[in-house]
Amino acid sequence: AGGFGGALIDSLLGATLQERRWCPACERECETDPHRCGTATVPRRGLRGLNNDAVNFAATLSGAGLAAAVWFALPGVR
């Protein structure tokens, strides 16, 4: 349950809130500033600062929280 919940949160946050940037030189969407080509990128969508590492951290915490909730909610599990 924790793994499934964490993966679901990861997908939802990544698709909706994760910061995406645009490289005008390569004409590609990316996650970094500057892009690996060295060009400064511009924000395109998402929350500033919510990069892939932050999304993974939030998903891991959510999955762990869900697993803990299941552990404490189901008396037969312990």
C-alpha positions in Angstrom: 0.0 0.0 0.0 2.8 2.4 0.9 4.7 1.7 -2.4 1.6 2.1 -4.5 0.6 5.3 -2.7 4.1 6.7 -3.0 4.2 5.9 -6.7 0.8 7.5 -7.2 1.9 10.7 -5.4 5.1 10.8 -7.4 3.2 10.6 -10.7 0.6 13.2 -9.6 3.1 15.7 -8.4 5.4 15.2 -11.3 2.6 15.7 -13.8 1.0 18.7 -12.2 3.3 20.7 -9.8 6.9 19.8 -10.8 8.8 22.8 -12.2 9.4 22.6 -16.0 11.6 24.9 -17.9 12.2 25.8 -21.6 15.5 26.0 -23.4 15.2 28.5 -26.2 18.4 27.3 -27.9 17.4 23.7 -28.1 13.7 24.4 -28.2 13.1 21.6 -25.6 11.5 21.3 -22.2 13.9 20.5 -19.4 14.2 20.6 -15.6 17.5 22.5 -15.1 18.8 26.0 -15.3 21.0 26.3 -17.2 20.2 23.5 -19.7 23.0 21.0 -20.4 23.8 23.0 -23.6 24.7 25.9 -21.3 21.8 28.1 -22.3 19.8 29.8 -19.5 16.2 28.4 -19.4 12.9 30.1 -18.6 10.2 28.8 -16.3 7.3 27.2 -18.2 5.0 25.6 -15.7 4.9 24.2 -12.2 6.0 25.5 -8.8 9.4 27.2 -8.8 11.9 25.1 -6.9 9.9 21.9 -6.9 12.4 19.9 -8.8 12.5 16.1 -9.3 14.4 15.6 -6.1 11.7 17.4 -4.1 9.0 15.4 -5.8 10.8 12.1 -5.0 11.2 13.2 -1.4 7.5 14.1 -1.0 6.5 10.8 -2.6 8.8 8.8 -0.3 7.4 10.6 2.8 3.8 10.0 1.6 4.4 6.3 0.9 6.0 5.9 4.3 3.1 7.7 6.0 0.6 5.6 4.2 2.4 2.4 5.2 2.5 3.6 8.9 -1.2 4.4 8.8 -2.0 0.9 7.5 0.3 -0.6 10.1 -1.5 1.1 13.0 -5.0 0.9 11.5 -5.1 -2.8 11.0 -4.8 -4.7 14.3 -4.1 -8.1 12.6 -1.0 -6.8 10.8 1.1 -6.4 13.9 
